[in-house]
Amino acid sequence: MVRATRSVMFSWVTDLLPVDATFRAVQDIALNEKAIASAESSIKTCEEELLKLEQIKPLDTGLLSIGATRQRAAFLLKKMRDAETKIEKLEEINLKLKKSLKVQKR
């Protein structure tokens, strides 16, 4: 016979939580919010670096220049585009999850 102690009860609850749709949706929303914040931070960092590149761009012009600022700017713009795409996808997923939570509450 198994006695219902705290460890047994917590074990039972922790086994059930991942199966619970509401719990899973709330956890997915929280995880997506963190990923969105990270992507937004990345975008801000890229914007700041692009502004700095704009200031040093005149140093990278002339006959012997290799266009390092253009290459770096292209990389940063691609990184920003990827982060923005990620944000849009995660916000769409969060919107669907929040709608499903509202439906489950009714």
C-alpha positions as CSV (number, residue, x, y, z in Angstrom):
1,M,0.0,0.0,0.0
2,V,1.3,3.5,-0.9
3,R,0.7,6.2,1.6
4,A,-0.1,9.6,0.2
5,T,2.8,11.6,1.3
6,R,4.0,14.9,-0.1
7,S,6.6,13.3,-2.4
8,V,4.1,10.9,-3.8
9,M,1.5,13.7,-4.4
10,F,4.0,16.0,-6.0
11,S,5.2,13.3,-8.2
12,W,1.7,12.5,-9.3
13,V,1.0,16.2,-10.0
14,T,4.3,16.7,-11.9
15,D,3.4,13.7,-14.1
16,L,0.0,15.3,-14.9
17,L,1.1,18.9,-15.6
18,P,2.8,18.3,-19.0
19,V,-0.4,16.6,-20.2
20,D,-2.6,19.5,-19.0
21,A,-3.4,21.6,-22.1
22,T,-3.9,24.8,-20.1
23,F,-0.7,24.4,-18.2
24,R,1.2,23.7,-21.4
25,A,-0.3,26.7,-23.2
26,V,0.6,29.0,-20.4
27,Q,4.2,27.7,-20.3
28,D,4.5,28.0,-24.1
29,I,3.3,31.6,-23.9
30,A,5.9,32.4,-21.2
31,L,8.7,30.7,-23.2
32,N,7.6,32.6,-26.4
33,E,7.5,35.9,-24.5
34,K,11.1,35.3,-23.4
35,A,12.2,34.5,-27.0
36,I,10.4,37.6,-28.3
37,A,12.2,39.8,-25.7
38,S,15.5,38.3,-26.8
39,A,14.8,38.9,-30.5
40,E,13.8,42.5,-29.8
41,S,17.0,43.0,-27.8
42,S,18.9,41.6,-30.7
43,I,17.2,44.0,-33.1
44,K,18.0,47.0,-30.9
45,T,21.6,46.0,-30.7
46,C,21.8,45.7,-34.5
47,E,20.2,49.1,-34.9
48,E,22.8,50.7,-32.6
49,E,25.6,49.0,-34.4
50,L,24.2,50.2,-37.8
51,L,24.2,53.8,-36.5
52,K,27.8,53.4,-35.5
53,L,28.6,52.0,-38.9
54,E,27.0,55.0,-40.5
55,Q,29.4,57.2,-38.6
56,I,32.6,55.3,-39.7
57,K,31.4,54.7,-43.3
58,P,33.4,57.6,-44.7
59,L,36.6,55.9,-43.5
60,D,35.7,52.8,-45.6
61,T,35.5,54.6,-49.0
62,G,38.0,55.2,-51.7
63,L,40.0,53.2,-54.2
64,L,41.6,50.7,-51.8
65,S,38.5,50.2,-49.5
66,I,37.2,46.7,-49.2
67,G,33.7,47.7,-48.2
68,A,33.8,46.2,-44.7
69,T,31.1,48.5,-43.4
70,R,28.8,47.4,-46.3
71,Q,29.4,43.8,-45.5
72,R,28.8,44.2,-41.8
73,A,25.7,46.3,-42.5
74,A,24.3,43.6,-44.8
75,F,25.0,41.0,-42.1
76,L,23.2,43.1,-39.5
77,L,20.2,43.7,-41.7
78,K,19.9,40.0,-42.4
79,K,20.1,39.3,-38.6
80,M,17.4,41.9,-38.0
81,R,15.2,40.5,-40.7
82,D,15.5,37.0,-39.2
83,A,14.7,38.3,-35.7
84,E,11.7,40.2,-36.9
85,T,10.4,37.1,-38.7
86,K,10.9,35.1,-35.5
87,I,9.0,37.7,-33.5
88,E,6.1,37.7,-36.0
89,K,5.8,33.9,-35.8
90,L,6.0,33.7,-32.0
91,E,3.4,36.5,-31.6
92,E,1.1,34.6,-34.0
93,I,1.6,31.4,-32.0
94,N,0.9,33.3,-28.7
95,L,-2.2,34.8,-30.1
96,K,-3.5,31.3,-31.0
97,L,-2.6,30.0,-27.6
98,K,-4.3,32.9,-25.8
99,K,-7.5,32.3,-27.9
100,S,-7.4,28.6,-27.0
101,L,-7.1,29.5,-23.3
102,K,-10.1,31.8,-23.5
103,V,-12.1,29.1,-25.2
104,Q,-11.1,26.6,-22.5
105,K,-12.2,29.0,-19.7
106,R,-15.8,29.1,-21.0
